[in-house]
Structure formats: structure tokens, C-alpha cells
Amino acid sequence: MSVWKVLEEMVIELRKKPDGIPSKILDDLKSAKVLLEITDRKERNQEETAIKIEQYLENIEIYIFNEIQEKFESKIVKEWLNRLGEARCKKLQIKEENKFILGVPRNQKWIRVKPIPELSTEMLEKIAENENLIVSSHEDGKLTIYGETENIRQFVRKITERVSKIEY
């Protein structure tokens, strides 16, 4: 998602220029976002969807870099390249992190949660306990919460309700 976000920001900057952006590029950007949202919710067939997402993002990236090299000074182009590189690195780290979660039985569903000040570790553990879920903490401060599918769903609903009440 972070690669998409950087490309979106670049498209926004290019739209400010007189020539605009071809509708095909805007359609690819929208399609990539929809597919990214679908993959976040879906567990199966992610490989096919990931390939499509990469194709969309590559099309956008090729067009954008041709355009920004013509329309912006080299310093700005370099900044955009660095931001995109960092976003790609984040993407790789996330994939690596999610590969293996030790200690979770195969028949159990799990999620990883990072506590925030409004949802402390203790609060998350209490909510998980109320939903009959098992919690294990990790060195990075995140929690792995696992159990039956419906219990995980209820946990996510309760967390979502609490977060939606927080005023920023």
C-alpha cells in the first residue's frame, strides 16, 4: 500500500502540470487501490491479485518517471525515487514479517496487533481474554492474538469500535 500511496502523490503533483494525466494511468491507479483493499480482506488467491497489482503499479511508475524527468528538476526526481525506494523496502519488510508466526496451531486464526496509547497492551489482552483468545507478546512490542475465527472477528469489532470513538 505504501508504494501505491507514493505513486498517488506523484500523480497528484503531475496533475497540477498543464498536460494532465492520461485516463488509463488514473484507471490503473484506482484499480491497484481496489485490488490492494481486496487483498487486505481476502486470504485466498492473493498471488494472482498481487501480480495484477504489480502490473498496474509498474504501468503507473513507467509513465510517471518519464513525465517527471521532463517536467521537474533533477533534485525533485531524486527525492521521488528515494521515497518510492523506501516504500518498496517497507513492502518487503512487511511480507517478510508475516511469513511465519510461531506457536499458533494450524487450525487457529491469528492477527498481529501493535498497541497504541489509546489501546494499551493490557486493554488488548483483556478484550482478547473476554473473547476466549490466546495472546502472546513479542520483542517488537506487537501481540499475536489467536483462536477461533468468530472470536477473532468479535475481537476486531470491539477494537474497531473503541478506535472509532477516539478523537484525534
C-alpha positions in Angstrom: 0.0 0.0 0.0 2.9 2.4 0.7 4.1 2.1 -2.9 0.7 2.9 -4.2 0.5 5.9 -1.8 3.8 7.4 -3.1 2.6 6.9 -6.7 -0.7 8.6 -5.9 1.1 11.6 -4.5 3.3 11.7 -7.7 0.2 11.6 -9.9 -1.4 14.5 -7.8 1.8 16.6 -8.5 1.7 15.7 -12.2 -2.0 16.7 -12.4 -1.0 20.2 -11.5 1.0 20.5 -14.7 -0.7 21.7 -17.9 -0.7 18.4 -19.8 -2.5 16.4 -17.1 -2.6 12.6 -16.7 -4.0 10.1 -19.2 -7.2 8.4 -18.0 -5.5 5.0 -18.4 -3.0 5.9 -15.7 -5.7 7.1 -13.4 -7.7 4.0 -14.0 -4.7 1.8 -13.2 -4.2 3.8 -10.0 -7.8 3.2 -9.0 -7.7 -0.5 -9.9 -4.5 -1.0 -7.9 -6.1 0.5 -4.9 -9.2 -1.6 -5.2 -7.1 -4.8 -5.5 -5.0 -3.8 -2.5 -8.1 -3.3 -0.4 -9.4 -6.7 -1.6 -6.1 -8.5 -0.7 -6.2 -7.0 2.8 -9.6 -8.6 3.4 -9.1 -11.8 1.5 -7.0 -14.8 2.4 -7.0 -16.9 -0.8 -5.8 -16.3 -4.3 -3.6 -13.4 -3.2 -0.8 -14.4 -5.6 -2.9 -13.7 -8.7 -4.1 -10.4 -7.2 -0.5 -9.4 -6.3 0.6 -10.0 -9.8 -2.2 -7.7 -11.2 -1.4 -5.1 -8.6 2.3 -5.1 -9.6 1.3 -4.8 -13.3 -0.8 -1.7 -12.5 1.9 -0.1 -10.3 4.6 -0.8 -12.9 2.5 0.9 -15.7 1.9 3.9 -13.5 5.6 4.0 -12.4 6.9 3.9 -16.0 4.6 6.7 -17.1 5.3 8.8 -14.1 9.0 8.6 -14.3 9.0 9.5 -18.0 6.9 12.5 -17.2 8.6 13.8 -14.0 12.0 13.7 -15.7 10.7 16.1 -18.3 8.7 18.3 -16.0 10.6 18.6 -12.8 14.2 19.4 -11.8 16.6 16.5 -11.0 16.5 17.2 -7.3 12.8 16.6 -7.1 13.1 13.5 -9.3 15.7 12.1 -7.0 13.5 12.7 -3.9 10.6 10.9 -5.5 12.9 8.0 -6.5 14.1 7.8 -2.9 10.6 7.8 -1.5 9.5 5.1 -3.9 12.5 3.0 -2.9 11.8 3.4 0.8 8.1 2.4 0.1 9.3 -0.7 -1.7 11.6 -1.6 1.2 8.7 -1.3 3.6 6.6 -3.6 1.5 9.3 -6.2 1.5 9.7 -6.0 5.3 6.0 -6.4 5.8 5.9 -9.5 3.6 8.9 -11.0 5.4 7.4 -10.3 8.9 4.1 -12.0 8.1 5.5 -15.3 6.8 5.8 -17.2 10.0 4.2 -16.9 13.3 5.5 -19.5 15.7 3.3 -21.1 18.3 -0.1 -20.7 16.6 -1.8 -24.1 16.0 -2.8 -24.7 12.3 -6.5 -24.8 13.0 -6.5 -21.4 14.6 -6.8 -18.0 13.0 -4.5 -15.2 14.2 -3.8 -11.5 13.9 -0.9 -9.3 14.9 -1.7 -6.1 16.8 0.5 -3.2 17.7 -0.7 -1.5 20.9 -1.2 2.3 20.8 -1.6 4.7 23.7 -5.4 4.6 23.4 -5.3 0.7 23.2 -2.7 -0.4 25.7 -1.3 -3.9 25.8 -3.3 -4.6 29.0 -6.5 -3.4 27.4 -5.9 -5.6 24.3 -5.1 -8.6 26.4 -8.3 -8.1 28.5 -10.5 -7.8 25.4 -8.8 -10.9 23.9 -9.4 -12.8 27.2 -13.1 -11.9 27.1 -13.3 -13.3 23.6 -11.6 -16.6 24.6 -8.5 -15.8 22.6 -4.9 -16.5 23.4 -2.3 -13.7 23.5 1.4 -13.9 23.0 3.7 -10.8 23.1 6.8 -10.3 21.0 10.1 -8.4 21.5 8.9 -5.8 18.9 6.0 -4.8 21.2 3.4 -6.4 19.0 0.9 -9.0 20.1 -0.2 -12.2 18.3 -3.8 -13.0 19.2 -5.2 -16.3 18.1 -8.2 -18.5 18.5 -11.4 -19.4 16.7 -12.4 -17.4 13.6 -15.6 -16.0 15.1 -13.8 -14.9 18.3 -11.1 -13.1 16.2 -13.9 -11.3 14.3 -15.5 -10.2 17.6 -12.2 -9.0 18.9 -11.6 -6.9 15.8 -15.1 -5.5 16.0 -14.6 -4.4 19.6 -11.2 -2.9 18.8 -12.7 -1.1 15.8 -15.5 0.3 18.0 -13.0 1.6 20.6 -10.7 3.2 17.9 -13.7 4.8 16.1 -14.6 6.6 19.4 -11.1 8.1 19.8 -10.9 11.8 18.8 -7.7 12.9 17.2 
